[in-house]
Amino acid sequence: MDARLLSPEDLVRITGAKRYSKQRRWFHDEFGVEVVTRDNGSIVMTWATFSQLVAKRAGVVLPRDNETGKPNVKLHFD
């Protein structure tokens, strides 16, 4: 898992916006999420979190087990 934070430059490239409020609105409009912010309004997000959002939107996120929270993978051999 990538714990590196998105840099301010990364956020501008991703959202196309420089203002924090517009970046937050972009994440809400694109992914339906309220992002975590610092006191100054800037977004705090790891690359891993962003990758998960993109994967979920693309429909490639694995379902998770309700008890463990781990991906629920079932192997089928024919």
Backbone as XML, in Angstrom:
<?xml version="1.0"?>
<chain id="A" units="angstrom">
  <residue number="1" name="MET">
    <atom name="N" x="0.841" y="-1.178" z="0.000"/>
    <atom name="CA" x="0.000" y="0.000" z="0.000"/>
    <atom name="C" x="0.886" y="1.242" z="0.000"/>
  </residue>
  <residue number="2" name="ASP">
    <atom name="N" x="0.523" y="2.218" z="-0.801"/>
    <atom name="CA" x="1.322" y="3.432" z="-0.941"/>
    <atom name="C" x="0.818" y="4.495" z="0.023"/>
  </residue>
  <residue number="3" name="ALA">
    <atom name="N" x="1.632" y="4.821" z="1.025"/>
    <atom name="CA" x="1.243" y="5.787" z="2.046"/>
    <atom name="C" x="1.669" y="7.207" z="1.698"/>
  </residue>
  <residue number="4" name="ARG">
    <atom name="N" x="2.295" y="7.397" z="0.528"/>
    <atom name="CA" x="2.697" y="8.753" z="0.137"/>
    <atom name="C" x="1.461" y="9.610" z="-0.100"/>
  </residue>
  <residue number="5" name="LEU">
    <atom name="N" x="1.549" y="10.853" z="0.333"/>
    <atom name="CA" x="0.436" y="11.774" z="0.134"/>
    <atom name="C" x="0.484" y="12.383" z="-1.260"/>
  </residue>
  <residue number="6" name="LEU">
    <atom name="N" x="-0.685" y="12.694" z="-1.784"/>
    <atom name="CA" x="-0.748" y="13.456" z="-3.027"/>
    <atom name="C" x="-0.167" y="14.838" z="-2.752"/>
  </residue>
  <residue number="7" name="SER">
    <atom name="N" x="0.704" y="15.294" z="-3.615"/>
    <atom name="CA" x="1.290" y="16.625" z="-3.452"/>
    <atom name="C" x="0.310" y="17.671" z="-3.986"/>
  </residue>
  <residue number="8" name="PRO">
    <atom name="N" x="0.539" y="18.935" z="-3.649"/>
    <atom name="CA" x="-0.308" y="19.991" z="-4.215"/>
    <atom name="C" x="-0.293" y="19.967" z="-5.753"/>
  </residue>
  <residue number="9" name="GLU">
    <atom name="N" x="0.857" y="19.676" z="-6.331"/>
    <atom name="CA" x="0.957" y="19.592" z="-7.790"/>
    <atom name="C" x="0.152" y="18.412" z="-8.332"/>
  </residue>
  <residue number="10" name="ASP">
    <atom name="N" x="0.195" y="17.273" z="-7.616"/>
    <atom name="CA" x="-0.598" y="16.106" z="-8.015"/>
    <atom name="C" x="-2.084" y="16.446" z="-8.020"/>
  </residue>
  <residue number="11" name="LEU">
    <atom name="N" x="-2.526" y="17.141" z="-6.983"/>
    <atom name="CA" x="-3.945" y="17.486" z="-6.884"/>
    <atom name="C" x="-4.371" y="18.421" z="-8.009"/>
  </residue>
  <residue number="12" name="VAL">
    <atom name="N" x="-3.511" y="19.338" z="-8.397"/>
    <atom name="CA" x="-3.830" y="20.228" z="-9.515"/>
    <atom name="C" x="-3.927" y="19.420" z="-10.809"/>
  </residue>
  <residue number="13" name="ARG">
    <atom name="N" x="-2.972" y="18.499" z="-11.031"/>
    <atom name="CA" x="-3.004" y="17.667" z="-12.236"/>
    <atom name="C" x="-4.246" y="16.787" z="-12.266"/>
  </residue>
  <residue number="14" name="ILE">
    <atom name="N" x="-4.609" y="16.207" z="-11.137"/>
    <atom name="CA" x="-5.755" y="15.294" z="-11.075"/>
    <atom name="C" x="-7.069" y="16.035" z="-11.263"/>
  </residue>
  <residue number="15" name="THR">
    <atom name="N" x="-7.243" y="17.122" z="-10.528"/>
    <atom name="CA" x="-8.539" y="17.815" z="-10.514"/>
    <atom name="C" x="-8.657" y="18.909" z="-11.563"/>
  </residue>
  <residue number="16" name="GLY">
    <atom name="N" x="-7.521" y="19.432" z="-12.025"/>
    <atom name="CA" x="-7.543" y="20.549" z="-12.943"/>
    <atom name="C" x="-7.839" y="21.873" z="-12.260"/>
  </residue>
  <residue number="17" name="ALA">
    <atom name="N" x="-7.810" y="21.876" z="-10.915"/>
    <atom name="CA" x="-8.137" y="23.082" z="-10.150"/>
    <atom name="C" x="-7.018" y="23.422" z="-9.180"/>
  </residue>
  <residue number="18" name="LYS">
    <atom name="N" x="-6.801" y="24.708" z="-8.975"/>
    <atom name="CA" x="-5.795" y="25.151" z="-8.014"/>
    <atom name="C" x="-6.414" y="25.458" z="-6.651"/>
  </residue>
  <residue number="19" name="ARG">
    <atom name="N" x="-7.642" y="25.936" z="-6.651"/>
    <atom name="CA" x="-8.292" y="26.312" z="-5.391"/>
    <atom name="C" x="-8.746" y="25.058" z="-4.642"/>
  </residue>
  <residue number="20" name="TYR">
    <atom name="N" x="-8.506" y="25.057" z="-3.330"/>
    <atom name="CA" x="-8.855" y="23.896" z="-2.508"/>
    <atom name="C" x="-10.339" y="23.581" z="-2.584"/>
  </residue>
  <residue number="21" name="SER">
    <atom name="N" x="-11.169" y="24.605" z="-2.573"/>
    <atom name="CA" x="-12.620" y="24.379" z="-2.605"/>
    <atom name="C" x="-13.033" y="23.700" z="-3.908"/>
  </residue>
  <residue number="22" name="LYS">
    <atom name="N" x="-12.413" y="24.068" z="-5.011"/>
    <atom name="CA" x="-12.743" y="23.434" z="-6.289"/>
    <atom name="C" x="-12.214" y="22.009" z="-6.354"/>
  </residue>
  <residue number="23" name="GLN">
    <atom name="N" x="-11.067" y="21.763" z="-5.729"/>
    <atom name="CA" x="-10.540" y="20.399" z="-5.662"/>
    <atom name="C" x="-11.476" y="19.515" z="-4.849"/>
  </residue>
  <residue number="24" name="ARG">
    <atom name="N" x="-11.941" y="20.037" z="-3.708"/>
    <atom name="CA" x="-12.877" y="19.259" z="-2.879"/>
    <atom name="C" x="-14.165" y="18.976" z="-3.651"/>
  </residue>
  <residue number="25" name="ARG">
    <atom name="N" x="-14.671" y="19.967" z="-4.356"/>
    <atom name="CA" x="-15.891" y="19.800" z="-5.150"/>
    <atom name="C" x="-15.678" y="18.755" z="-6.244"/>
  </residue>
  <residue number="26" name="TRP">
    <atom name="N" x="-14.490" y="18.755" z="-6.866"/>
    <atom name="CA" x="-14.197" y="17.779" z="-7.903"/>
    <atom name="C" x="-14.271" y="16.360" z="-7.345"/>
  </residue>
  <residue number="27" name="PHE">
    <atom name="N" x="-13.657" y="16.136" z="-6.175"/>
    <atom name="CA" x="-13.710" y="14.797" z="-5.574"/>
    <atom name="C" x="-15.138" y="14.411" z="-5.234"/>
  </residue>
  <residue number="28" name="HIS">
    <atom name="N" x="-15.927" y="15.355" z="-4.770"/>
    <atom name="CA" x="-17.326" y="15.066" z="-4.452"/>
    <atom name="C" x="-18.099" y="14.728" z="-5.724"/>
  </residue>
  <residue number="29" name="ASP">
    <atom name="N" x="-17.912" y="15.519" z="-6.768"/>
    <atom name="CA" x="-18.639" y="15.289" z="-8.010"/>
    <atom name="C" x="-18.211" y="14.007" z="-8.709"/>
  </residue>
  <residue number="30" name="GLU">
    <atom name="N" x="-16.913" y="13.725" z="-8.707"/>
    <atom name="CA" x="-16.401" y="12.551" z="-9.426"/>
    <atom name="C" x="-16.589" y="11.241" z="-8.671"/>
  </residue>
  <residue number="31" name="PHE">
    <atom name="N" x="-16.391" y="11.267" z="-7.351"/>
    <atom name="CA" x="-16.400" y="10.038" z="-6.566"/>
    <atom name="C" x="-17.465" y="9.994" z="-5.478"/>
  </residue>
  <residue number="32" name="GLY">
    <atom name="N" x="-18.142" y="11.119" z="-5.245"/>
    <atom name="CA" x="-19.183" y="11.149" z="-4.218"/>
    <atom name="C" x="-18.636" y="11.070" z="-2.806"/>
  </residue>
  <residue number="33" name="VAL">
    <atom name="N" x="-17.424" y="11.592" z="-2.588"/>
    <atom name="CA" x="-16.803" y="11.523" z="-1.260"/>
    <atom name="C" x="-16.496" y="12.919" z="-0.737"/>
  </residue>
  <residue number="34" name="GLU">
    <atom name="N" x="-16.540" y="13.042" z="0.570"/>
    <atom name="CA" x="-16.067" y="14.244" z="1.254"/>
    <atom name="C" x="-14.636" y="13.946" z="1.686"/>
  </residue>
  <residue number="35" name="VAL">
    <atom name="N" x="-13.693" y="14.697" z="1.162"/>
    <atom name="CA" x="-12.283" y="14.422" z="1.431"/>
    <atom name="C" x="-11.843" y="15.005" z="2.774"/>
  </residue>
  <residue number="36" name="VAL">
    <atom name="N" x="-10.789" y="14.431" z="3.328"/>
    <atom name="CA" x="-10.184" y="14.931" z="4.558"/>
    <atom name="C" x="-9.342" y="16.144" z="4.199"/>
  </residue>
  <residue number="37" name="THR">
    <atom name="N" x="-9.442" y="17.187" z="5.025"/>
    <atom name="CA" x="-8.694" y="18.412" z="4.749"/>
    <atom name="C" x="-7.914" y="18.873" z="5.974"/>
  </residue>
  <residue number="38" name="ARG">
    <atom name="N" x="-6.906" y="19.676" z="5.698"/>
    <atom name="CA" x="-6.143" y="20.326" z="6.771"/>
    <atom name="C" x="-6.899" y="21.582" z="7.201"/>
  </residue>
  <residue number="39" name="ASP">
    <atom name="N" x="-6.381" y="22.250" z="8.233"/>
    <atom name="CA" x="-7.007" y="23.479" z="8.718"/>
    <atom name="C" x="-7.110" y="24.546" z="7.636"/>
  </residue>
  <residue number="40" name="ASN">
    <atom name="N" x="-6.158" y="24.565" z="6.708"/>
    <atom name="CA" x="-6.180" y="25.585" z="5.654"/>
    <atom name="C" x="-7.062" y="25.198" z="4.473"/>
  </residue>
  <residue number="41" name="GLY">
    <atom name="N" x="-7.692" y="24.020" z="4.521"/>
    <atom name="CA" x="-8.599" y="23.582" z="3.464"/>
    <atom name="C" x="-7.969" y="22.685" z="2.429"/>
  </residue>
  <residue number="42" name="SER">
    <atom name="N" x="-6.649" y="22.483" z="2.486"/>
    <atom name="CA" x="-5.995" y="21.624" z="1.507"/>
    <atom name="C" x="-6.321" y="20.152" z="1.782"/>
  </residue>
  <residue number="43" name="ILE">
    <atom name="N" x="-6.333" y="19.379" z="0.714"/>
    <atom name="CA" x="-6.720" y="17.968" z="0.792"/>
    <atom name="C" x="-5.573" y="17.109" z="1.300"/>
  </residue>
  <residue number="44" name="VAL">
    <atom name="N" x="-5.909" y="16.147" z="2.157"/>
    <atom name="CA" x="-4.961" y="15.145" z="2.648"/>
    <atom name="C" x="-5.445" y="13.796" z="2.132"/>
  </residue>
  <residue number="45" name="MET">
    <atom name="N" x="-4.671" y="13.219" z="1.188"/>
    <atom name="CA" x="-5.067" y="11.931" z="0.615"/>
    <atom name="C" x="-3.820" y="11.184" z="0.176"/>
  </residue>
  <residue number="46" name="THR">
    <atom name="N" x="-3.801" y="9.884" z="0.440"/>
    <atom name="CA" x="-2.686" y="9.063" z="-0.018"/>
    <atom name="C" x="-2.945" y="8.601" z="-1.449"/>
  </residue>
  <residue number="47" name="TRP">
    <atom name="N" x="-1.867" y="8.214" z="-2.101"/>
    <atom name="CA" x="-2.004" y="7.646" z="-3.437"/>
    <atom name="C" x="-2.816" y="6.356" z="-3.399"/>
  </residue>
  <residue number="48" name="ALA">
    <atom name="N" x="-2.660" y="5.585" z="-2.327"/>
    <atom name="CA" x="-3.407" y="4.334" z="-2.202"/>
    <atom name="C" x="-4.908" y="4.604" z="-2.154"/>
  </residue>
  <residue number="49" name="THR">
    <atom name="N" x="-5.313" y="5.628" z="-1.411"/>
    <atom name="CA" x="-6.731" y="5.976" z="-1.334"/>
    <atom name="C" x="-7.247" y="6.426" z="-2.690"/>
  </residue>
  <residue number="50" name="PHE">
    <atom name="N" x="-6.482" y="7.276" z="-3.363"/>
    <atom name="CA" x="-6.896" y="7.739" z="-4.684"/>
    <atom name="C" x="-7.010" y="6.559" z="-5.651"/>
  </residue>
  <residue number="51" name="SER">
    <atom name="N" x="-6.058" y="5.644" z="-5.599"/>
    <atom name="CA" x="-6.099" y="4.461" z="-6.466"/>
    <atom name="C" x="-7.339" y="3.623" z="-6.209"/>
  </residue>
  <residue number="52" name="GLN">
    <atom name="N" x="-7.718" y="3.489" z="-4.933"/>
    <atom name="CA" x="-8.928" y="2.740" z="-4.589"/>
    <atom name="C" x="-10.180" y="3.416" z="-5.135"/>
  </residue>
  <residue number="53" name="LEU">
    <atom name="N" x="-10.233" y="4.739" z="-5.054"/>
    <atom name="CA" x="-11.374" y="5.472" z="-5.598"/>
    <atom name="C" x="-11.503" y="5.256" z="-7.099"/>
  </residue>
  <residue number="54" name="VAL">
    <atom name="N" x="-10.372" y="5.319" z="-7.794"/>
    <atom name="CA" x="-10.383" y="5.119" z="-9.242"/>
    <atom name="C" x="-10.801" y="3.685" z="-9.574"/>
  </residue>
  <residue number="55" name="ALA">
    <atom name="N" x="-10.267" y="2.717" z="-8.836"/>
    <atom name="CA" x="-10.610" y="1.316" z="-9.083"/>
    <atom name="C" x="-12.094" y="1.061" z="-8.822"/>
  </residue>
  <residue number="56" name="LYS">
    <atom name="N" x="-12.618" y="1.637" z="-7.760"/>
    <atom name="CA" x="-14.039" y="1.455" z="-7.442"/>
    <atom name="C" x="-14.906" y="2.029" z="-8.549"/>
  </residue>
  <residue number="57" name="ARG">
    <atom name="N" x="-14.537" y="3.204" z="-9.020"/>
    <atom name="CA" x="-15.308" y="3.830" z="-10.094"/>
    <atom name="C" x="-15.257" y="2.997" z="-11.367"/>
  </residue>
  <residue number="58" name="ALA">
    <atom name="N" x="-14.125" y="2.343" z="-11.598"/>
    <atom name="CA" x="-13.969" y="1.497" z="-12.782"/>
    <atom name="C" x="-14.619" y="0.127" z="-12.601"/>
  </residue>
  <residue number="59" name="GLY">
    <atom name="N" x="-15.066" y="-0.166" z="-11.381"/>
    <atom name="CA" x="-15.736" y="-1.434" z="-11.124"/>
    <atom name="C" x="-14.801" y="-2.602" z="-10.916"/>
  </residue>
  <residue number="60" name="VAL">
    <atom name="N" x="-13.562" y="-2.347" z="-10.530"/>
    <atom name="CA" x="-12.608" y="-3.443" z="-10.360"/>
    <atom name="C" x="-12.244" y="-3.710" z="-8.900"/>
  </residue>
  <residue number="61" name="VAL">
    <atom name="N" x="-12.976" y="-3.138" z="-7.973"/>
    <atom name="CA" x="-12.701" y="-3.362" z="-6.559"/>
    <atom name="C" x="-13.342" y="-4.678" z="-6.135"/>
  </residue>
  <residue number="62" name="LEU">
    <atom name="N" x="-12.569" y="-5.477" z="-5.413"/>
    <atom name="CA" x="-13.080" y="-6.754" z="-4.937"/>
    <atom name="C" x="-14.042" y="-6.543" z="-3.772"/>
  </residue>
  <residue number="63" name="PRO">
    <atom name="N" x="-15.101" y="-7.350" z="-3.685"/>
    <atom name="CA" x="-15.975" y="-7.257" z="-2.511"/>
    <atom name="C" x="-15.196" y="-7.636" z="-1.259"/>
  </residue>
  <residue number="64" name="ARG">
    <atom name="N" x="-15.555" y="-7.062" z="-0.119"/>
    <atom name="CA" x="-14.830" y="-7.308" z="1.129"/>
    <atom name="C" x="-15.682" y="-8.134" z="2.089"/>
  </residue>
  <residue number="65" name="ASP">
    <atom name="N" x="-14.999" y="-8.956" z="2.874"/>
    <atom name="CA" x="-15.646" y="-9.740" z="3.912"/>
    <atom name="C" x="-16.130" y="-8.796" z="5.009"/>
  </residue>
  <residue number="66" name="ASN">
    <atom name="N" x="-17.370" y="-8.934" z="5.451"/>
    <atom name="CA" x="-17.940" y="-8.038" z="6.460"/>
    <atom name="C" x="-17.244" y="-8.110" z="7.809"/>
  </residue>
  <residue number="67" name="GLU">
    <atom name="N" x="-16.704" y="-9.261" z="8.163"/>
    <atom name="CA" x="-16.070" y="-9.418" z="9.474"/>
    <atom name="C" x="-14.615" y="-8.972" z="9.479"/>
  </residue>
  <residue number="68" name="THR">
    <atom name="N" x="-13.855" y="-9.377" z="8.478"/>
    <atom name="CA" x="-12.422" y="-9.085" z="8.480"/>
    <atom name="C" x="-12.061" y="-7.836" z="7.698"/>
  </residue>
  <residue number="69" name="GLY">
    <atom name="N" x="-12.901" y="-7.431" z="6.764"/>
    <atom name="CA" x="-12.596" y="-6.287" z="5.929"/>
    <atom name="C" x="-11.620" y="-6.596" z="4.805"/>
  </residue>
  <residue number="70" name="LYS">
    <atom name="N" x="-11.175" y="-7.853" z="4.743"/>
    <atom name="CA" x="-10.235" y="-8.254" z="3.693"/>
    <atom name="C" x="-11.014" y="-8.599" z="2.426"/>
  </residue>
  <residue number="71" name="PRO">
    <atom name="N" x="-10.354" y="-8.500" z="1.262"/>
    <atom name="CA" x="-11.040" y="-8.870" z="0.017"/>
    <atom name="C" x="-11.577" y="-10.293" z="0.089"/>
  </residue>
  <residue number="72" name="ASN">
    <atom name="N" x="-12.792" y="-10.460" z="-0.382"/>
    <atom name="CA" x="-13.454" y="-11.753" z="-0.370"/>
    <atom name="C" x="-13.241" y="-12.404" z="-1.733"/>
  </residue>
  <residue number="73" name="VAL">
    <atom name="N" x="-12.205" y="-13.218" z="-1.822"/>
    <atom name="CA" x="-11.832" y="-13.852" z="-3.080"/>
    <atom name="C" x="-12.163" y="-15.331" z="-3.003"/>
  </residue>
  <residue number="74" name="LYS">
    <atom name="N" x="-12.858" y="-15.823" z="-4.012"/>
    <atom name="CA" x="-13.183" y="-17.242" z="-4.097"/>
    <atom name="C" x="-12.579" y="-17.788" z="-5.372"/>
  </residue>
  <residue number="75" name="LEU">
    <atom name="N" x="-11.747" y="-18.788" z="-5.233"/>
    <atom name="CA" x="-11.130" y="-19.414" z="-6.388"/>
    <atom name="C" x="-11.995" y="-20.551" z="-6.875"/>
  </residue>
  <residue number="76" name="HIS">
    <atom name="N" x="-12.192" y="-20.630" z="-8.165"/>
    <atom name="CA" x="-12.988" y="-21.691" z="-8.762"/>
    <atom name="C" x="-12.125" y="-22.414" z="-9.780"/>
  </residue>
  <residue number="77" name="PHE">
    <atom name="N" x="-11.998" y="-23.707" z="-9.593"/>
    <atom name="CA" x="-11.228" y="-24.511" z="-10.516"/>
    <atom name="C" x="-12.182" y="-25.440" z="-11.260"/>
  </residue>
  <residue number="78" name="ASP">
    <atom name="N" x="-12.132" y="-25.383" z="-12.560"/>
    <atom name="CA" x="-13.004" y="-26.231" z="-13.377"/>
    <atom name="C" x="-12.277" y="-27.463" z="-13.830"/>
  </residue>
</chain>
